[in-house]
Amino acid sequence: MAKKSSHVTWGGRFSAGPAELMLQFSESVSFDRRLAPFDIAGSKAHSAMLAHVGLITKAERDAIHAGLDAILEEIQQGKFEWDTKLEDVHMNIEQALTKRVPAAAKLHTARSRNDQVATDMRLFFKHACGVLQQKIRGAQRALLEVADTNAQMLIPGYTHLQRAQPVYLAHHLFAWMEMLERDHARFGEVATHANWCPLGAGAIAGTTLPIDREFTATVLGFVDAKGRPQVTQNSMDTVADRDLFIEFAAACATFGVHISRIAEDLILWSSAEFKFVDLPDAFCTGSSLMPQKKNPDSCELLRGKSARLQGNLHTLLTLAKGLPLTYNRDLQEDKPPVFDSFDQTAICADVLAGTLGGMRFNPARCAEAVADPLLLATDLADYLVLKGVPFRDAHHAVGAVVRLAEKTNVEINKLPTEEVAKINPAFGSDWVEVFDLGRALAKRAGTGMPGPAQVKKQFARWKKILGEE
């Protein structure tokens, strides 16, 4: 049943207030209250602008600011009483402020909740991206320390989950580092896209009042590298645009894919079949039935969180895809997936750092695996190429040598030279030198390759990037 009177700010048009069920259905303060610091910052900048252009007095501005500061302190101390009947964070704060400061009735001059929430969210995105960038740096620093501790260790690299070619463990870890670095950069790009001030767009078509959008933008820090204010250029797009939500969720989802792949490597490496690494007890659990089990729970959960982050992105894409310009109430549902993506990405980055920092590699097992001479079969083909054999012929010849080794149950580097030479006369007495791991890695000297000189350069590069010099 509808209420007989309306206390909401838009109630003048209505003869009755919303039904209790509708209030429960439509409230957002249960999740958007976390925007309070940004909402208050936006309101202080807006009131400062109103005073700047003469729409309110300086005394009114100061009273509004003092009231907002007091409310923020109550919120931070957990003493502020949120009321779902007031719908959202904006109205809760405005109503509380108006009760304390009569001049607050003027605060919403030349402003709509449409451009207000757009401002709050852009401030949130700038903050959130900075937080996540720092957390990614934490995971990278943990990764660098592991690489440094095991700088001389070699392992097999894999394609199709089959042993392929030898690499330094550090080279593999630096592949993860590159993934995380792209994530770090991606959040930086989202923050850059967020750095445009929406205030002044109003509900859809701005305002007839003489506001100064550039002033507000400057106060809120929506400025370029030279300190020049940046304001959105189309009022309709300003209140309808949800690209930032999608970009942020996409950055989180991509990070999720990366940590899922890292986690899968660690799960495989920690299995008894590989036994390359021992994961930290603090990030593993046991079995309620099998006492010998040590389960890589943190890694499995990182894989699982990846699906959740992808789901949040899909929610936002679906939410926005069919909406006409400009604002529609559907868009209230844009915040839960964004907030969840932020929260989950933040804790995933911390868990990844903790897992990486506590793991210990098994040198003997890694050395045993990388000693497989078949890892250097491609090097053997390169040996023939240097002898003038076309690569396709060289590839075929080495394949025949591998087949001979399998048929005779002899390791490839232990085959008699005379038998190998029958396959291709370019095989000389020095062909077995190819199977020296030190030689093999040293020859991989090109940029981005896993040779010792290049790995050393990458150590220096990452230490510089991460400020570890």
C-alpha positions as CSV (number, residue, x, y, z in Angstrom):
1,M,0.0,0.0,0.0
2,A,1.3,3.5,-0.9
3,K,2.1,5.9,1.8
4,K,-0.2,9.0,2.0
5,S,2.6,11.5,2.1
6,S,6.0,11.7,0.5
7,H,9.2,12.9,2.2
8,V,11.5,12.3,-0.9
9,T,13.0,15.2,-2.7
10,W,11.0,14.6,-5.8
11,G,7.7,14.2,-3.9
12,G,6.1,17.5,-5.0
13,R,4.8,16.0,-8.2
14,F,3.1,13.0,-6.4
15,S,0.0,12.8,-4.2
16,A,1.2,9.7,-2.4
17,G,4.6,8.3,-1.6
18,P,6.1,5.0,-2.8
19,A,4.9,1.7,-1.4
20,E,7.0,0.1,1.3
21,L,7.8,-2.8,-1.1
22,M,8.9,-0.3,-3.7
23,L,11.2,1.4,-1.2
24,Q,12.8,-1.9,-0.4
25,F,13.1,-2.8,-4.1
26,S,14.6,0.5,-5.2
27,E,16.9,1.5,-2.4
28,S,20.7,1.6,-3.1
29,V,22.1,3.0,0.1
30,S,22.8,-0.5,1.3
31,F,25.7,-0.6,-1.3
32,D,26.3,2.9,-2.4
33,R,27.0,4.2,1.1
34,R,30.6,3.4,0.4
35,L,30.6,6.4,-1.9
36,A,30.1,8.8,1.0
37,P,33.6,10.3,1.1
38,F,33.5,11.0,-2.6
39,D,29.9,12.3,-2.4
40,I,30.9,14.7,0.4
41,A,34.0,15.8,-1.6
42,G,31.8,16.5,-4.6
43,S,29.3,18.5,-2.5
44,K,32.0,20.6,-0.9
45,A,33.4,21.4,-4.4
46,H,29.9,22.2,-5.7
47,S,29.1,24.5,-2.8
48,A,32.4,26.2,-3.2
49,M,31.6,26.8,-6.8
50,L,28.1,28.1,-5.9
51,A,29.7,30.6,-3.6
52,H,32.4,31.5,-6.2
53,V,29.6,32.5,-8.7
54,G,27.5,34.2,-6.1
55,L,24.6,31.7,-5.9
56,I,25.2,31.2,-2.2
57,T,27.1,33.3,0.3
58,K,30.5,32.5,1.7
59,A,29.0,32.1,5.1
60,E,26.5,29.5,3.7
61,R,29.3,27.7,2.0
62,D,31.3,27.5,5.2
63,A,28.3,26.3,7.2
64,I,27.7,23.6,4.5
65,H,31.4,22.5,4.6
66,A,31.4,22.3,8.4
67,G,28.3,20.2,8.4
68,L,29.6,17.9,5.7
69,D,32.9,17.5,7.6
70,A,30.9,16.5,10.7
71,I,28.8,14.0,8.8
72,L,31.9,12.4,7.3
73,E,33.5,12.0,10.7
74,E,30.4,10.3,11.9
75,I,30.4,8.0,8.9
76,Q,34.0,7.1,9.5
77,Q,33.4,6.4,13.1
78,G,30.3,4.2,12.3
79,K,27.9,6.5,14.1
80,F,25.9,7.8,11.1
81,E,22.4,6.3,10.8
82,W,21.6,5.3,7.3
83,D,18.0,5.2,6.2
84,T,16.9,3.0,3.3
85,K,13.8,5.1,2.9
86,L,16.0,7.9,1.7
87,E,17.0,5.7,-1.2
88,D,20.7,6.4,-1.7
89,V,23.9,7.8,-0.2
90,H,23.2,11.2,-1.7
91,M,19.8,11.8,-0.1
92,N,20.9,10.3,3.2
93,I,23.7,12.8,3.5
94,E,21.7,15.7,2.1
95,Q,18.8,15.1,4.5
96,A,21.1,14.8,7.5
97,L,22.9,18.0,6.4
98,T,19.7,20.0,5.9
99,K,18.6,19.1,9.4
100,R,21.8,20.7,10.8
101,V,22.5,23.4,8.3
102,P,19.5,25.4,6.9
103,A,21.6,26.7,4.1
104,A,22.0,23.1,2.9
105,A,18.6,23.5,1.2
106,K,20.6,25.4,-1.5
107,L,23.2,22.8,-2.0
108,H,21.4,21.0,-4.8
109,T,21.2,24.2,-6.8
110,A,22.3,23.5,-10.4
111,R,22.9,19.9,-9.7
112,S,21.1,16.6,-10.3
113,R,21.7,13.2,-8.8
114,N,22.6,12.2,-12.3
115,D,25.7,14.3,-12.5
116,Q,26.3,13.9,-8.8
117,V,26.6,10.1,-9.0
118,A,28.6,10.4,-12.1
119,T,31.1,12.6,-10.2
120,D,31.1,10.3,-7.2
121,M,31.9,7.3,-9.4
122,R,34.7,9.0,-11.3
123,L,36.3,10.0,-8.0
124,F,35.8,6.4,-6.9
125,F,37.4,5.0,-10.0
126,K,40.4,7.2,-9.7
127,H,40.8,6.1,-6.1
128,A,40.2,2.4,-6.8
129,C,42.6,2.3,-9.7
130,G,45.4,3.7,-7.5
131,V,44.7,1.2,-4.8
132,L,44.8,-1.7,-7.2
133,Q,47.9,-0.5,-8.9
134,Q,49.7,-0.5,-5.5
135,K,48.4,-4.0,-4.7
136,I,49.7,-5.3,-8.1
137,R,53.0,-3.8,-7.3
138,G,53.0,-5.8,-4.0
139,A,52.5,-9.0,-6.0
140,Q,55.2,-8.0,-8.4
141,R,57.7,-7.3,-5.6
142,A,57.0,-10.7,-4.1
143,L,57.6,-12.2,-7.5
144,L,60.8,-10.4,-8.1
145,E,62.1,-11.6,-4.7
146,V,61.3,-15.3,-5.6
147,A,63.1,-14.8,-9.0
148,D,66.1,-13.3,-7.3
149,T,66.3,-16.1,-4.7
150,N,66.3,-18.7,-7.5
151,A,68.1,-16.7,-10.2
152,Q,70.3,-19.7,-11.4
153,M,67.5,-22.3,-11.4
154,L,66.5,-23.9,-14.8
155,I,63.1,-25.5,-15.5
156,P,61.5,-26.9,-18.6
157,G,59.2,-24.5,-20.5
158,Y,56.0,-26.0,-21.7
159,T,53.7,-25.9,-24.7
160,H,50.6,-28.0,-24.8
161,L,51.6,-28.9,-21.2
162,Q,54.4,-30.9,-22.7
163,R,58.1,-30.3,-22.1
164,A,59.3,-27.9,-24.8
165,Q,62.6,-26.0,-24.2
166,P,64.7,-25.1,-21.2
167,V,64.4,-21.7,-19.6
168,Y,65.5,-20.0,-16.4
169,L,62.9,-20.1,-13.7
170,A,63.2,-16.3,-13.5
171,H,62.3,-16.0,-17.2
172,H,59.1,-17.9,-16.5
173,L,58.4,-15.7,-13.5
174,F,59.1,-12.6,-15.5
175,A,56.4,-13.8,-18.0
176,W,54.0,-13.5,-15.1
177,M,55.5,-10.1,-14.3
178,E,54.7,-8.8,-17.8
179,M,51.1,-9.9,-17.4
180,L,50.8,-8.0,-14.1
181,E,52.6,-5.0,-15.6
182,R,49.9,-4.7,-18.3
183,D,47.3,-4.9,-15.6
184,H,49.0,-2.1,-13.7
185,A,49.1,0.0,-16.9
186,R,45.5,-0.9,-17.7
187,F,44.2,0.5,-14.4
188,G,46.3,3.6,-15.0
189,E,44.4,4.1,-18.3
190,V,41.1,3.7,-16.6
191,A,42.1,6.3,-14.1
192,T,43.0,8.6,-16.9
193,H,39.7,8.1,-18.6
194,A,38.0,8.8,-15.3
195,N,39.7,12.2,-14.9
196,W,36.9,14.3,-16.4
197,C,34.5,16.2,-14.2
198,P,30.8,15.5,-14.8
199,L,29.4,18.2,-12.5
200,G,27.4,20.7,-14.4
201,A,25.8,18.3,-16.8
202,G,22.7,18.3,-14.5
203,A,20.0,15.8,-15.2
204,I,20.5,15.9,-19.0
205,A,20.8,19.4,-20.3
206,G,22.9,21.3,-17.8
207,T,21.4,24.4,-16.1
208,T,20.4,28.0,-16.9
209,L,22.2,29.2,-13.8
210,P,25.7,30.8,-14.2
211,I,27.9,28.0,-12.8
212,D,31.6,27.5,-13.4
213,R,32.3,23.9,-14.3
214,E,36.0,24.5,-14.6
215,F,36.2,25.8,-11.1
216,T,34.6,22.7,-9.7
217,A,36.8,20.4,-11.8
218,T,39.9,22.1,-10.5
219,V,38.8,21.8,-6.8
220,L,38.1,18.1,-7.3
221,G,41.4,17.4,-9.0
222,F,39.9,16.7,-12.5
223,V,42.9,18.3,-14.1
224,D,45.5,17.4,-16.8
225,A,49.3,17.2,-16.3
226,K,49.5,20.9,-16.5
227,G,46.8,21.6,-14.0
228,R,44.2,22.6,-16.5
229,P,40.6,21.6,-15.7
230,Q,39.0,18.7,-17.6
231,V,35.2,18.7,-17.9
232,T,33.0,16.4,-19.9
233,Q,31.9,17.9,-23.2
234,N,28.4,16.6,-23.7
235,S,25.7,16.8,-21.0
236,M,23.7,13.9,-22.3
237,D,26.7,11.5,-22.7
238,T,27.9,12.6,-19.3
239,V,24.9,11.1,-17.4
240,A,24.4,8.2,-19.8
241,D,28.0,7.0,-20.2
242,R,28.9,3.8,-18.4
243,D,32.1,3.1,-20.3
244,L,34.2,3.6,-17.2
245,F,32.3,0.9,-15.3
246,I,32.9,-1.5,-18.2
247,E,36.5,-0.6,-18.6
248,F,37.2,-0.9,-14.9
249,A,35.4,-4.3,-14.7
250,A,37.3,-5.4,-17.9
251,A,40.6,-4.5,-16.3
252,C,39.6,-6.5,-13.2
253,A,38.5,-9.4,-15.3
254,T,41.7,-9.4,-17.3
255,F,43.7,-9.3,-14.1
256,G,41.6,-12.3,-13.0
257,V,42.5,-14.2,-16.1
258,H,46.2,-13.5,-15.5
259,I,46.1,-14.6,-11.9
260,S,44.1,-17.7,-12.9
261,R,46.8,-18.7,-15.3
262,I,49.5,-18.1,-12.7
263,A,47.5,-20.1,-10.2
264,E,47.2,-23.0,-12.7
265,D,51.0,-23.1,-13.1
266,L,51.4,-23.2,-9.4
267,I,48.8,-25.9,-8.9
268,L,50.6,-28.1,-11.5
269,W,54.1,-27.3,-10.1
270,S,53.0,-28.1,-6.6
271,S,51.5,-31.5,-7.5
272,A,53.4,-34.7,-6.7
273,E,53.8,-35.3,-10.5
274,F,55.8,-32.1,-10.8
275,K,56.9,-31.3,-7.3
276,F,58.8,-28.1,-8.5
277,V,57.5,-26.0,-5.7
278,D,56.1,-26.2,-2.2
279,L,53.4,-23.7,-1.5
280,P,53.2,-22.0,1.9
281,D,51.1,-23.7,4.5
282,A,49.4,-20.4,5.4
283,F,47.7,-20.4,2.0
284,C,46.9,-24.1,1.8
285,T,44.5,-26.4,3.6
286,G,44.2,-30.1,4.3
287,S,41.5,-32.7,3.7
288,S,38.9,-33.6,6.3
289,L,39.4,-37.3,5.3
290,M,42.8,-37.8,3.9
291,P,45.5,-36.7,6.4
292,Q,48.3,-36.6,3.8
293,K,46.7,-33.9,1.6
294,K,48.0,-30.4,1.2
295,N,45.6,-28.6,-1.1
296,P,46.6,-25.4,-3.0
297,D,43.4,-23.6,-1.9
298,S,44.6,-20.1,-2.5
299,C,45.5,-20.9,-6.1
300,E,42.2,-22.7,-6.7
301,L,40.3,-19.8,-5.3
302,L,42.2,-17.4,-7.4
303,R,41.1,-19.4,-10.4
304,G,37.5,-19.3,-9.1
305,K,37.5,-15.6,-8.5
306,S,38.5,-15.1,-12.1
307,A,35.1,-16.4,-13.2
308,R,33.4,-14.0,-10.7
309,L,35.2,-11.1,-12.2
310,Q,34.3,-12.1,-15.7
311,G,30.7,-12.4,-14.6
312,N,30.7,-8.8,-13.2
313,L,31.9,-7.5,-16.6
314,H,29.2,-9.5,-18.4
315,T,26.6,-8.0,-16.1
316,L,27.6,-4.5,-16.9
317,L,27.8,-5.1,-20.7
318,T,24.3,-6.6,-20.6
319,L,23.0,-3.9,-18.4
320,A,24.1,-1.1,-20.7
321,K,23.5,-2.6,-24.1
322,G,19.9,-1.8,-24.7
323,L,19.4,1.5,-22.9
324,P,18.2,4.6,-24.7
325,L,19.9,8.0,-23.8
326,T,20.2,9.2,-21.3
327,Y,19.7,8.1,-17.7
328,N,17.5,5.1,-16.8
329,R,16.9,3.6,-13.4
330,D,18.4,0.3,-14.6
331,L,21.8,2.0,-14.1
332,Q,21.4,1.8,-10.4
333,E,22.5,-1.8,-10.8
334,D,25.9,-0.7,-12.2
335,K,27.5,-0.3,-8.8
336,P,27.3,-3.7,-7.1
337,P,29.4,-5.4,-9.9
338,V,31.9,-2.6,-9.9
339,F,32.3,-2.6,-6.1
340,D,32.6,-6.4,-6.1
341,S,35.2,-6.3,-8.8
342,F,37.2,-3.8,-6.8
343,D,36.9,-5.8,-3.6
344,Q,37.8,-9.1,-5.1
345,T,40.6,-7.8,-7.2
346,A,42.1,-6.2,-4.2
347,I,42.1,-9.3,-2.0
348,C,43.2,-11.5,-4.9
349,A,46.3,-9.3,-5.4
350,D,47.1,-9.6,-1.7
351,V,46.6,-13.4,-1.7
352,L,48.7,-13.7,-4.8
353,A,51.5,-11.7,-3.1
354,G,51.2,-13.9,0.0
355,T,51.3,-17.1,-1.9
356,L,54.2,-16.1,-4.1
357,G,56.2,-14.8,-1.2
358,G,55.9,-18.0,0.8
359,M,56.6,-20.6,-1.8
360,R,59.8,-22.6,-2.0
361,F,61.2,-24.3,-5.0
362,N,62.7,-27.8,-5.1
363,P,66.1,-27.4,-6.9
364,A,66.7,-31.2,-7.3
365,R,63.3,-31.8,-8.9
366,C,63.7,-28.9,-11.2
367,A,67.2,-30.0,-12.2
368,E,66.0,-33.5,-12.9
369,A,63.2,-32.2,-15.2
370,V,65.4,-29.8,-17.1
371,A,68.0,-32.5,-17.7
372,D,65.8,-34.1,-20.2
373,P,67.9,-33.9,-23.4
374,L,64.8,-33.8,-25.6
375,L,64.3,-30.3,-24.5
376,L,67.2,-29.4,-26.8
377,A,65.9,-31.1,-29.9
378,T,65.2,-27.8,-31.5
379,D,68.8,-26.7,-30.8
380,L,69.9,-29.8,-32.7
381,A,67.8,-28.7,-35.7
382,D,69.5,-25.3,-35.4
383,Y,72.9,-27.1,-35.4
384,L,72.0,-28.6,-38.8
385,V,70.8,-25.2,-40.1
386,L,74.3,-23.8,-39.3
387,K,75.7,-26.6,-41.3
388,G,73.7,-25.5,-44.3
389,V,70.8,-27.8,-44.0
390,P,67.4,-26.2,-44.8
391,F,65.3,-25.9,-41.6
392,R,62.5,-28.2,-42.8
393,D,65.0,-30.9,-43.7
394,A,66.8,-30.3,-40.4
395,H,63.5,-30.6,-38.5
396,H,62.7,-33.9,-40.3
397,A,66.1,-35.3,-39.6
398,V,66.0,-34.5,-35.9
399,G,62.5,-36.1,-35.8
400,A,64.1,-39.2,-37.1
401,V,66.8,-39.1,-34.5
402,V,64.2,-38.8,-31.8
403,R,62.3,-41.7,-33.2
404,L,65.6,-43.7,-33.2
405,A,66.2,-42.9,-29.6
406,E,62.6,-44.0,-28.7
407,K,62.9,-47.2,-30.7
408,T,66.3,-48.2,-29.2
409,N,65.3,-46.9,-25.7
410,V,68.5,-44.8,-25.6
411,E,68.6,-41.1,-24.6
412,I,69.0,-39.0,-27.7
413,N,72.4,-37.6,-26.6
414,K,73.7,-41.1,-26.0
415,L,73.1,-42.4,-29.6
416,P,76.2,-43.5,-31.5
417,T,77.4,-40.7,-33.9
418,E,77.6,-43.2,-36.8
419,E,73.9,-44.0,-36.5
420,V,72.9,-40.4,-36.3
421,A,75.1,-39.5,-39.3
422,K,73.2,-42.1,-41.3
423,I,70.1,-40.0,-40.9
424,N,71.8,-36.9,-42.2
425,P,75.5,-36.7,-43.0
426,A,75.7,-33.1,-41.7
427,F,75.8,-34.5,-38.2
428,G,79.4,-34.3,-37.2
429,S,81.4,-35.6,-34.2
430,D,80.5,-32.4,-32.3
431,W,76.7,-32.9,-32.5
432,V,76.4,-34.0,-28.8
433,E,77.8,-30.6,-27.7
434,V,74.3,-29.2,-28.4
435,F,73.0,-30.9,-25.3
436,D,75.0,-28.8,-22.9
437,L,72.5,-26.6,-21.1
438,G,74.9,-23.8,-20.4
439,R,75.7,-23.6,-24.1
440,A,72.0,-23.8,-25.1
441,L,71.0,-20.9,-22.8
442,A,74.0,-18.7,-23.6
443,K,73.0,-18.9,-27.3
444,R,69.6,-17.4,-26.5
445,A,71.0,-13.9,-26.4
446,G,68.4,-11.9,-28.3
447,T,66.0,-9.4,-26.7
448,G,63.3,-11.2,-24.7
449,M,65.0,-14.5,-24.8
450,P,65.8,-16.6,-21.7
451,G,69.6,-16.5,-22.0
452,P,71.6,-15.4,-18.9
453,A,72.6,-12.0,-20.3
454,Q,69.0,-11.2,-21.2
455,V,67.7,-12.5,-17.9
456,K,70.2,-10.3,-16.1
457,K,68.9,-7.3,-18.1
458,Q,65.4,-8.1,-17.1
459,F,66.3,-8.3,-13.4
460,A,67.8,-4.8,-13.7
461,R,64.7,-3.6,-15.6
462,W,62.2,-4.9,-13.1
463,K,64.2,-3.6,-10.1
464,K,64.1,-0.2,-11.7
465,I,60.4,-0.3,-12.4
466,L,59.6,-1.5,-8.9
467,G,61.9,0.9,-7.2
468,E,64.1,-1.9,-5.9
469,E,67.5,-0.5,-7.0
